[in-house]
Amino acid sequence: MNGKNRKDIQPGLKVDIVLKQDQRTGKRTTGIVKDILTNSASHPHGIKVRLEDGQVGRVQHIHPGE
């Protein structure tokens, strides 16, 4: 599942995000969603979230069943 639809993402999910400084390289960071920061229903580059450790980025992948 990709992270382009807000309805697919909820706090507590394990996701891979791309941080702002990693957008050029595409390096992903894994963590647990704390807050959803994007208000619209979808976003072409991924829904912006804050992880439990405070990092902010756009969701690239949602880990299934975790």
Buried (B, 14 or more C-beta within 10 A) or exposed (E): EEBBBBEBBEEEBBBBBBBEEEEEEEEBBEBBBBEBEBEEEEBEEBBBBBBEEEBBBBBBBBEEEE
